[in-house]
Amino acid sequence: MVKSGRTSGVTYGIVSRVGVTVTTDYGGDVGEVQVGGFEIKPNPSKPPVEGEITDVGDSGSIWMVDTNGPDKDVVLGLHFAGETEPDPAEEHAVACNIHSVLQKLRISFIRPPTP
């Protein structure tokens, strides 16, 4: 998988867990919200330059299939969280399943016609 985040730049990962539920405190009137998705660990063959697969400001980035083949434009998830532990073994990010996001926003992606 690959994403380009505002703060961490281009980082690569592998799905380490699915069916993850994260409780995030957005503060104010929103408060704590449970968000479902999947967990991403750094890809050991393409480790993050700064050691962080994600950082503050990367939320909203999309996680895509990391390939140059015909499936290179496949979006898998919408990035929304990461850990804050200093231990590199705990490094991970969390993304919402893209199908859930698209369904809730009532939008869809379409493949452009082949020229």
PyMOL commands that set and color helices and strands:
alter all, ss='L'
color gray80, all
select helices_A, chain A and resi 88-90+98-105
alter helices_A, ss='H'
color red, helices_A
select strands_A, chain A and resi 2-5+9-25+32-42+62-64+75-82+93-97
alter strands_A, ss='S'
color yellow, strands_A
deselect
rebuild
show_as cartoon
